[in-house]
């Protein structure tokens, strides 16, 4: 499996035949609305996206990017999001929309996607993605909540966990605590580095967890499982 961090909580992950993008923030709309300019350049032009599906974990602009989605191929791409996002996606002209809320699952090509609990300021989900003998957990935006401990029953190999501690997200201490409970083979901090007013130093997290791994922005990695280990190698 190949994976690339595209900033904030956004990732592109793909098998040999399927590509999925989760929470792509590719415009500067948050700056226009809330005076928070992006610190990282958009790594993809919306018009160049050829993914099979785009997943938006909730209806906030850095996860459901209205300007970016407006520039995507809304006839071909499947947009997956909680029911709370469906009307907004329809307003943007998306033709293929799948509502996915906590406990629901779907297949997109090689990937099985399951919506899991998240505790945010608006209705939100996390995502479990299964493919090629790998199980990935994307927290999306979430506060710490004891219900998140149930994620361990999915036995995720790789965990992508928010650490910024503001605006409805857990802080480093809480992310470390949850990581110790879920015990993934690889632990990747996320949701930082995009806005000066809402970021965190990932090393504060990485130095305290087993299997901590820092992804470089917009660099592609190969994820593979070898026995009890998950390898993440830059390409």
C-alpha positions in Angstrom: 0.0 0.0 0.0 1.2 3.5 -0.8 0.4 6.5 1.4 1.1 10.2 1.3 0.4 12.9 3.9 -1.0 16.0 2.1 -1.2 18.2 5.2 -3.5 18.7 8.2 -5.5 15.4 8.5 -5.3 14.7 4.8 -3.9 11.4 3.3 -3.8 9.8 -0.1 -3.7 6.0 0.2 -3.8 3.5 -2.6 -3.5 -0.1 -3.6 -2.6 -1.3 -7.1 -6.1 -0.6 -8.3 -7.8 1.8 -5.9 -7.0 5.3 -4.6 -8.8 7.0 -1.7 -8.2 10.5 -0.3 -9.3 11.4 3.2 -9.9 14.9 4.4 -8.0 16.8 1.6 -7.5 20.5 2.4 -6.3 21.9 -0.8 -7.5 25.5 -0.9 -7.0 28.6 1.4 -10.7 28.9 2.3 -10.0 28.8 6.0 -8.0 31.9 5.6 -10.8 33.6 3.8 -13.4 32.6 6.5 -11.3 32.7 9.7 -8.1 34.6 8.8 -5.9 31.5 9.2 -3.6 31.2 6.2 -2.2 27.9 5.3 1.5 27.3 6.0 2.0 24.5 3.5 1.4 24.8 -0.3 -1.4 22.7 -1.8 0.3 19.5 -2.9 -2.4 18.6 -5.5 -4.7 20.6 -7.7 -8.3 19.6 -7.3 -8.8 19.2 -11.0 -6.0 16.7 -11.1 -7.5 14.3 -8.5 -8.3 10.9 -10.0 -9.3 9.1 -6.8 -12.0 6.5 -6.6 -13.3 8.1 -3.4 -12.9 11.2 -1.3 -13.7 10.8 2.4 -14.7 13.8 4.5 -14.8 12.9 8.2 -16.9 16.0 9.1 -18.2 19.3 8.0 -15.4 21.7 8.7 -13.5 23.5 6.0 -10.2 21.9 6.6 -11.8 18.5 6.1 -14.7 19.2 3.8 -12.9 21.8 1.7 -15.7 23.5 -0.3 -13.4 25.3 -2.7 -11.4 22.2 -3.4 -14.4 19.9 -3.9 -15.9 22.5 -6.3 -12.9 21.9 -8.5 -12.9 18.1 -8.5 -14.6 15.8 -10.9 -17.9 15.6 -9.1 -19.4 13.3 -11.8 -16.9 10.4 -11.3 -15.6 10.7 -7.7 -17.5 9.0 -4.9 -17.8 11.3 -1.9 -18.1 9.5 1.5 -19.0 11.4 4.6 -21.3 11.4 7.7 -25.0 12.2 7.0 -24.4 15.7 8.5 -22.3 16.5 5.4 -24.6 15.2 2.7 -26.5 18.4 2.0 -23.3 20.4 1.7 -21.9 17.9 -0.8 -25.1 18.1 -2.8 -24.9 21.9 -2.8 -21.4 21.6 -4.2 -22.7 19.5 -7.1 -21.4 16.1 -6.1 -23.3 13.4 -8.0 -22.1 10.3 -6.1 -22.5 10.6 -2.4 -22.4 7.9 0.2 -23.5 8.6 3.8 -21.3 6.8 6.3 -21.9 7.1 10.0 -20.5 5.3 13.1 -20.8 1.6 12.8 -21.4 1.6 9.1 -19.0 0.1 6.5 -18.5 0.0 2.8 -16.2 -1.3 0.1 -14.4 1.0 -2.4 -12.4 -1.2 -4.7 -9.7 -3.0 -2.6 -10.6 -1.1 0.6 -13.1 -1.8 3.3 -13.9 1.4 5.1 -15.6 1.5 8.5 -16.8 4.6 10.2 -15.9 4.7 13.9 -16.6 7.0 16.9 -15.2 10.5 17.1 -16.1 13.2 19.6 -15.9 16.6 17.9 -17.7 19.9 17.9 -19.9 18.7 15.0 -21.0 15.2 14.0 -17.8 13.4 12.9 -16.3 10.0 12.3 -13.0 8.3 12.4 -12.1 5.8 9.7 -10.8 2.2 9.8 -9.4 1.3 6.4 -8.5 -2.4 5.6 -6.5 -3.5 2.6 -3.6 -5.8 1.7 -3.4 -7.3 5.2 -3.1 -3.9 6.7 -5.5 -2.1 9.1 -5.3 1.7 9.3 -7.0 3.9 11.8 -7.5 7.6 11.0 -8.9 9.5 14.0 -10.1 12.5 12.1 -10.8 15.3 14.6 -11.7 14.2 18.0 -11.5 15.0 21.7 -10.3 12.3 24.0 -13.2 10.1 25.1 -13.1 6.7 26.8 -15.2 5.3 23.9 -12.2 5.7 21.7 -10.5 2.8 23.6 -12.8 0.4 21.7 -10.7 1.1 18.5 -8.2 -1.4 19.9 -10.7 -4.2 19.0 -10.0 -3.5 15.3 -6.3 -4.2 16.1 -5.0 -1.4 13.8 -1.5 -1.8 12.5 -1.1 2.0 11.9 -2.7 4.8 13.8 -3.0 8.4 12.5 -3.9 10.5 15.6 -4.6 14.2 16.0 -2.4 15.9 18.5 -3.0 19.7 18.3 -5.1 20.0 21.4 -7.3 22.8 20.2 -10.7 23.4 18.5 -12.1 20.0 19.5 -9.0 17.8 19.3 -7.1 15.9 21.9 -3.7 17.1 23.0 -0.4 15.3 23.1 -0.9 13.8 26.5 -4.3 12.4 25.6 -3.0 11.2 22.2 -0.1 9.4 24.0 -2.6 7.8 26.4 -4.9 6.6 23.6 -1.9 5.2 21.6 -0.8 3.2 24.6 -4.2 1.7 24.9 -4.7 0.9 21.2 -1.1 -0.2 20.8 -0.6 0.0 17.0 2.5 -1.2 15.4 3.1 2.3 13.9 1.9 5.6 15.4 1.7 8.7 13.2 0.8 12.1 14.6 -1.4 14.3 12.4 -3.4 17.5 12.3 -0.6 19.9 12.8 1.6 22.2 10.7 -1.1 23.8 8.5 -2.1 26.8 10.6 0.1 28.8 12.9 -2.7 29.3 15.4 -3.6 25.6 15.6 -0.5 23.4 15.5 1.8 21.3 17.7 5.3 19.9 17.7 5.0 16.3 16.6 8.2 15.3 18.4 6.4 15.9 21.7 4.3 12.9 20.8 6.9 10.8 18.9 9.3 10.7 21.8 6.7 9.2 24.1 5.2 6.4 22.1 6.4 3.0 20.8 6.5 2.8 17.0 6.3 6.6 16.5 6.8 7.7 12.9 6.8 11.2 11.4 5.7 11.5 7.8 7.2 14.2 5.7 4.7 16.4 4.0 3.8 15.3 0.4 6.2 12.4 0.4 5.0 9.0 -0.7 5.7 6.0 1.5 5.2 2.3 1.1 3.5 0.5 3.9 4.1 -3.2 4.2 3.7 -5.9 6.9 6.5 -8.3 7.7 5.5 -10.6 10.5 4.7 -8.5 13.6 6.3 -5.4 12.1 4.9 -2.7 9.8 7.5 -1.0 7.6 7.0 2.5 6.3 9.6 3.2 3.6 10.0 6.5 1.8 9.8 6.2 -2.0 
